[in-house]
Amino acid sequence: MKRVFPDHTYGPAPRESCYWADTVPDPGFEQATGSITCDVAVIGAGFTGLSAALHLAEAGADVAVLEAEHPGWGASGRNGGFCCLGGFGAPDGVLTRLHGDAARVEARQAEMAAVDTAASLIERLSLDVDRHSRGETVMGFTEKSLTGFETEAARIEADLGITPEIIPPEKLAQFGMTGPFHCGMTIPVGFGLNPAKYALGLAQAADRAGARIFARSAVRRIDHGARFTLHTDHARVSAGRLIVATNGYSSDDLPGWMRGRYLPAQSNVLVTRTLSDDEIAAQGWSSGQMAYDERFFLHYFRLMPNKRFLFGMRGGLFSSPRADAAMHRRIRSHFERMFPAWAHVETPYSWNGLLSLAPDMTPYTGPIPGMSGAFTSLSYQGNGVAMASHAGTILADLALGRAPRGAYPAILQKPPRRFPLGALRRGVLWPAYALATLRGD
């Protein structure tokens, strides 16, 4: 496997202290062995692959899912649990310049459709995912932020037909959002959840529908002839069609088309012990809203229903035991600076995982060029809970040879170009990360 980060990144250490892992049982899926034949093989058992497998199995296809570890082991079981608008990370002006305004609006509407897809799956499958929050709230730090929110709210209303709620400075305490913030804007789309419970629920539903899910079955090689032949350490899988759903945990050579078309980036999360009512009152953040701020490294946070506080941030270009420890110290310092009344509160859970960025900051879901019968979806720009769930439904339809029934905007159908620098493409982020660090962002 040709991967961008060192082996440490893809091993067990970065997720050893993951809170979500303590909330779900071992799914107990077996390893793939011997000769296996199926209609569709899916590589990767995250939200994308599991959603695709579920919908394929429900349509009567014979599906085999091959996961290097176990379902939800990667980003799907390590993220902040924000099921919200996102996926098309490029600013509106960039989307309009590159694709036209009609395509931009279509993409934004697909983000809302993706949230509906995830919500429908949870409701239809009766999944217990600790759901909470009425949409998400973005927090601003200055008067300029308030002006920007008013402009953004008007655009959201025009694009999506929903009305965001502006929270001026004098009302933040009333909303239980005291902190280093000047204002906020609540977008009434989305909800918070336990991503590991969601991933496990999708896996179990796909299993019940007839999909065969194999754990500890990393694909080492893909041969493509009349059929696809996937080689693992202990199995040889023959499939008529193929879905590659590995996102930030992809390899540049599985298949070779992937080389340079995605950029893994780290996201880091910590979770506190249970907070007392007095501690919550002391800080003044009592809201159950999932929230994020507008800084470069993007802090995202929420008080969960069990009164533990989750705090995450983007950033981190290096991966090793020493780098992980340094990142933990850094995220902890950001947490204490933003919520000083909780500086004494222990954070027993701290972990990191890989999201995927695209050169144009837009996801891709569709055929793998030059590989007839193969499909992929990747690069949700760190907002994959909803968009990956939705992409899985599209991939299932494509693999079945039918037109996707859900929202499938034109931008989502455009294959990504390659990043410069090849295997060293993490260097693309170094200047921006260094500048943001110097500014204290």
C-alpha positions in Angstrom: 0.0 0.0 0.0 1.2 3.5 -0.9 -0.1 5.9 1.7 0.6 9.5 2.4 1.1 9.3 6.2 3.5 7.0 8.0 2.4 3.5 9.3 1.7 4.9 12.8 -1.2 6.9 11.4 -3.0 3.8 10.2 -2.3 1.7 13.3 -4.2 1.4 16.6 -2.4 4.2 18.5 -4.3 7.3 17.2 -7.6 5.8 18.3 -6.6 4.1 21.6 -8.3 6.8 23.6 -11.3 7.3 21.4 -14.4 7.9 23.4 -16.8 6.4 20.9 -14.9 3.1 20.9 -16.0 2.6 24.6 -19.7 3.1 23.7 -20.2 0.2 21.3 -19.5 -3.5 21.5 -17.1 -5.4 19.3 -19.2 -6.1 16.1 -17.7 -9.5 15.8 -17.5 -9.8 12.0 -15.3 -12.6 10.7 -12.2 -12.4 8.5 -12.5 -13.1 4.8 -11.0 -16.5 3.9 -10.8 -18.7 0.8 -12.5 -18.0 -2.5 -15.5 -15.6 -2.4 -17.7 -14.6 -5.3 -20.2 -11.7 -5.3 -22.0 -9.3 -7.5 -20.5 -6.2 -5.9 -17.4 -5.9 -3.7 -17.1 -2.9 -1.4 -13.7 -1.9 0.0 -14.2 0.0 3.3 -16.8 -0.2 6.0 -17.3 3.4 6.9 -20.4 5.4 6.3 -20.0 5.4 2.5 -19.3 1.7 2.2 -21.9 0.6 4.7 -24.6 2.8 3.2 -23.8 1.4 -0.2 -23.8 -2.2 1.0 -27.1 -1.8 2.8 -28.9 -0.4 -0.2 -27.3 -2.9 -2.6 -28.3 -5.8 -0.3 -31.9 -4.4 0.1 -32.1 -4.3 -3.7 -31.2 -8.1 -3.9 -27.5 -7.8 -4.8 -24.9 -10.2 -3.4 -22.5 -7.9 -1.6 -19.2 -8.5 0.1 -17.7 -5.7 2.2 -13.9 -5.9 2.9 -12.7 -3.8 5.8 -9.0 -3.6 6.9 -10.0 -3.4 10.6 -13.6 -3.5 11.6 -16.7 -1.4 10.6 -16.4 2.2 11.8 -12.7 1.9 12.6 -11.5 4.8 10.6 -13.0 8.3 10.4 -16.6 7.1 10.6 -15.9 6.0 14.2 -13.7 8.9 15.2 -15.3 12.1 14.0 -17.2 14.7 16.1 -20.6 13.3 15.3 -21.9 16.4 13.4 -24.5 15.3 10.9 -24.9 18.7 9.2 -24.6 20.7 6.0 -21.2 20.3 4.4 -19.1 18.2 2.0 -18.7 21.0 -0.6 -16.1 22.8 1.4 -15.2 25.4 -1.3 -16.6 28.9 -0.5 -19.6 30.0 -2.5 -17.6 32.5 -4.6 -15.2 29.7 -5.6 -18.0 27.3 -6.5 -19.7 30.0 -8.6 -16.5 30.9 -10.4 -15.6 27.3 -11.2 -19.1 25.8 -11.9 -21.7 28.6 -12.2 -24.2 29.8 -9.7 -26.9 27.2 -10.7 -24.5 24.4 -10.0 -23.5 26.0 -6.7 -27.1 26.1 -5.5 -27.7 22.5 -6.6 -24.7 21.4 -4.6 -25.9 23.3 -1.5 -29.3 21.7 -1.8 -27.6 18.3 -2.1 -26.0 19.0 1.3 -29.4 19.4 2.8 -30.7 16.2 1.0 -27.7 14.4 2.5 -28.8 15.3 6.1 -32.3 14.0 5.2 -30.7 10.7 3.9 -28.9 10.1 7.2 -32.0 11.1 9.2 -34.2 8.7 7.2 -31.7 5.8 7.7 -31.7 6.4 11.4 -35.5 6.5 11.6 -36.2 3.7 9.2 -33.7 1.4 10.9 -34.7 2.5 14.4 -31.0 3.3 15.3 -30.2 4.5 18.8 -27.4 7.0 18.1 -27.8 9.5 21.0 -29.3 12.1 18.7 -29.6 15.7 19.8 -29.3 19.3 18.7 -31.5 21.4 16.5 -29.2 22.1 13.6 -25.8 23.6 14.2 -24.6 27.0 15.4 -21.5 28.8 14.0 -19.9 31.1 16.6 -18.3 34.5 15.6 -15.7 36.5 17.5 -16.2 40.1 16.2 -18.7 42.7 15.1 -17.6 41.8 11.5 -18.7 38.3 12.2 -22.2 39.5 13.0 -22.4 41.4 9.7 -21.1 38.4 7.9 -23.7 36.1 9.5 -26.5 38.4 8.4 -25.3 38.2 4.8 -24.8 34.4 5.0 -28.3 33.9 6.5 -29.8 35.7 3.5 -27.9 33.5 1.1 -28.9 30.3 3.0 -32.5 31.4 2.9 -32.4 32.0 -0.8 -30.6 28.8 -1.6 -32.3 26.4 0.8 -35.6 28.0 1.8 -34.7 27.9 5.5 -34.2 30.8 7.9 -31.1 30.8 10.1 -31.4 32.4 13.5 -28.9 35.2 14.3 -27.8 35.3 18.0 -26.6 38.9 18.9 -24.1 39.4 21.7 -26.7 40.4 24.3 -28.5 37.0 23.8 -25.6 34.6 24.0 -26.0 34.0 27.7 -29.7 33.4 27.2 -29.0 30.7 24.7 -26.4 29.1 27.1 -23.5 30.0 24.8 -21.2 32.0 27.0 -17.6 32.1 25.9 -15.1 34.2 23.9 -17.8 34.8 21.3 -19.4 37.9 20.0 -22.4 36.3 18.2 -23.8 33.2 16.7 -25.9 31.9 13.9 -28.0 28.7 14.1 -28.7 26.9 10.9 -31.8 24.7 11.5 -30.5 21.6 9.6 -28.8 18.6 11.1 -28.2 17.0 14.5 -25.5 15.6 16.7 -25.0 11.8 17.1 -22.7 9.1 18.3 -20.9 8.2 15.0 -19.8 4.7 16.2 -23.3 3.7 17.1 -24.4 5.0 13.7 -21.7 3.0 11.9 -22.4 -0.1 13.9 -26.1 0.3 13.2 -25.6 0.5 9.5 -23.3 -2.5 9.6 -25.8 -4.6 11.5 -28.6 -3.5 9.2 -26.5 -4.4 6.1 -25.7 -7.7 7.6 -29.4 -8.5 8.3 -30.2 -7.5 4.7 -27.8 -10.1 3.4 -24.5 -8.3 2.9 -21.4 -10.2 3.9 -19.1 -8.0 6.0 -15.6 -9.1 6.6 -13.3 -7.5 9.2 -9.4 -7.7 9.3 -9.5 -8.2 5.6 -7.3 -5.5 4.0 -7.3 -5.5 0.2 -3.7 -5.8 -1.0 -4.2 -5.9 -4.7 -6.9 -5.4 -7.3 -6.8 -7.2 -10.6 -9.3 -6.1 -13.3 -10.3 -8.3 -16.2 -13.7 -9.6 -17.1 -14.3 -9.4 -13.4 -12.6 -7.8 -10.5 -10.3 -9.9 -8.3 -9.4 -8.6 -4.9 -6.6 -10.1 -2.9 -6.5 -10.1 0.9 -4.1 -11.9 3.1 -6.4 -14.9 3.4 -9.0 -14.6 0.6 -9.5 -14.1 -3.1 -12.7 -12.2 -3.9 -14.2 -12.2 -7.4 -16.8 -9.5 -8.1 -18.7 -8.2 -11.1 -18.5 -4.6 -9.8 -16.4 -2.7 -7.3 -16.9 0.2 -4.9 -13.9 1.8 -3.3 -15.0 3.6 -0.1 -11.8 4.3 1.8 -11.7 8.1 1.8 -8.9 9.5 4.0 -7.6 6.0 4.6 -7.1 5.3 0.9 -3.9 4.1 -0.8 -2.5 5.7 -3.9 -2.3 2.3 -5.6 -5.7 0.8 -4.7 -6.5 1.5 -7.5 -3.8 3.6 -9.2 -6.3 6.2 -10.3 -6.5 7.4 -6.6 -2.9 8.6 -6.7 -2.7 12.2 -5.8 -6.5 12.8 -6.0 -7.1 13.1 -2.3 -5.3 14.7 0.6 -5.6 13.1 4.0 -5.6 15.6 6.9 -5.9 15.1 10.6 -8.7 16.0 12.8 -8.3 15.8 16.6 -10.9 15.3 19.3 -11.0 15.2 23.1 -13.9 14.4 25.4 -14.2 15.5 29.1 -15.4 13.5 32.0 -19.0 14.1 33.0 -19.5 17.7 34.0 -21.5 18.7 37.1 -24.4 21.1 36.9 -22.3 23.6 38.8 -19.4 23.3 36.4 -21.7 23.8 33.5 -23.2 26.9 35.1 -19.7 28.3 35.9 -18.7 28.3 32.3 -22.1 29.3 31.0 -22.1 26.9 28.1 -25.3 24.8 28.8 -26.5 24.6 25.2 -27.0 21.2 23.6 -26.3 22.7 20.2 -23.5 21.3 18.1 -21.3 24.3 17.4 -18.2 25.4 15.6 -16.2 28.6 15.1 -14.9 30.5 12.1 -11.2 30.1 12.7 -8.8 28.5 10.3 -8.2 25.3 12.3 -12.0 25.2 13.0 -12.9 24.3 16.5 -16.0 22.2 16.8 -17.7 21.4 20.1 -20.9 20.2 21.8 -22.2 19.4 25.2 -23.5 15.8 24.8 -26.7 14.5 26.5 -24.6 12.7 29.1 -23.0 16.0 30.1 -19.6 15.2 28.6 -18.2 18.0 26.5 -16.7 17.2 23.1 -14.1 19.5 21.7 -12.3 19.1 18.3 -10.1 20.9 16.0 -8.4 20.5 12.6 -4.7 20.5 12.1 -1.7 18.3 12.4 0.7 17.5 9.6 2.9 15.0 11.4 2.0 11.6 12.8 4.0 9.7 15.4 3.7 9.1 19.2 5.5 12.3 19.9 3.5 14.3 17.4 0.2 12.9 18.8 1.3 13.9 22.3 2.1 17.4 21.1 -1.2 17.7 19.3 -3.0 16.6 22.5 -1.3 19.4 24.4 -2.2 21.8 21.7 -5.9 21.0 21.5 -6.1 20.9 25.3 -4.6 24.4 25.4 -7.2 25.6 22.9 -9.9 24.0 25.0 -8.8 25.8 28.1 -8.4 29.1 26.4 -12.0 29.0 25.0 -13.6 27.5 28.1 -11.4 28.7 31.0 -13.9 27.6 33.7 -13.2 24.0 32.7 -9.4 24.3 32.8 -9.4 21.9 35.8 -11.7 19.4 34.1 -10.1 16.1 33.0 -10.2 15.0 29.4 -9.6 11.2 29.6 -10.4 10.8 25.9 -8.2 12.2 23.2 -7.7 10.8 19.6 -7.2 11.7 16.0 -8.2 10.4 12.6 -8.0 11.3 8.9 -10.4 13.2 6.8 -9.9 13.7 3.1 -9.6 17.0 1.1 -9.9 17.4 -2.6 -8.0 20.0 -4.7 -11.1 21.9 -5.5 -12.6 21.3 -2.0 -15.6 19.4 -3.4 -16.4 15.7 -3.1 -16.6 13.2 -5.9 -19.0 10.3 -6.2 -19.1 8.3 -9.4 -17.2 5.9 -11.8 -13.5 5.4 -11.5 -12.2 6.6 -14.9 -10.6 3.9 -17.0 -11.9 1.1 -14.7 -15.3 0.0 -16.1 -17.6 -1.3 -13.4 -15.7 0.4 -10.6 -17.0 3.4 -8.5 -15.8 5.5 -5.7 -16.7 8.4 -3.4 -14.3 10.5 -1.4 -13.3 13.8 0.0 -16.1 15.2 2.1 -13.8 18.0 3.5 -14.4 16.8 7.1 -18.2 16.8 6.9 -18.8 13.2 6.0 -21.5 11.9 8.3 -24.4 13.1 6.1 -22.6 13.3 2.7 -21.0 9.9 3.0 -24.3 8.3 3.9 -25.9 10.0 0.9 -23.0 9.1 -1.4 -23.5 5.4 -0.5 -27.0 5.5 -1.9 -25.7 7.0 -5.1 -22.9 4.4 -5.4 -25.5 1.6 -4.9 -27.6 2.8 -7.7 -24.6 3.3 -10.0 -23.4 -0.3 -9.2 -26.8 -1.6 -10.0 -26.7 0.2 -13.4 -29.5 2.6 -12.7 -29.8 6.4 -12.4 -29.3 7.6 -8.8 -32.7 8.4 -7.2 -31.3 10.9 -4.7 -29.8 14.3 -5.2 -26.8 14.0 -7.5 -25.5 17.4 -8.4 -23.3 18.1 -11.3 -20.3 19.1 -9.2 -20.4 15.8 -7.3 -20.0 14.1 -10.7 -16.8 15.9 -11.6 -13.7 13.7 -10.9 -11.0 15.4 -8.9 -7.7 16.5 -10.5 -4.4 15.6 -8.8 -2.6 17.5 -6.1 0.9 18.6 -6.8 3.9 17.0 -5.1 2.6 13.4 -5.3 3.4 11.5 -2.2 4.7 14.7 -0.5 1.4 16.6 -1.1 1.0 17.2 2.7 3.4 20.0 2.0 0.6 21.9 0.2 -0.9 22.6 3.7 2.3 23.6 5.5 2.4 27.4 4.6 -1.3 27.9 5.6 -0.9 25.8 8.8 2.3 27.7 9.7 0.6 31.1 9.2 -2.5 30.1 11.2 -0.3 28.9 14.0 1.6 32.2 14.1 -1.7 34.1 14.2 -3.0 31.9 17.0 -5.8 30.5 15.0 
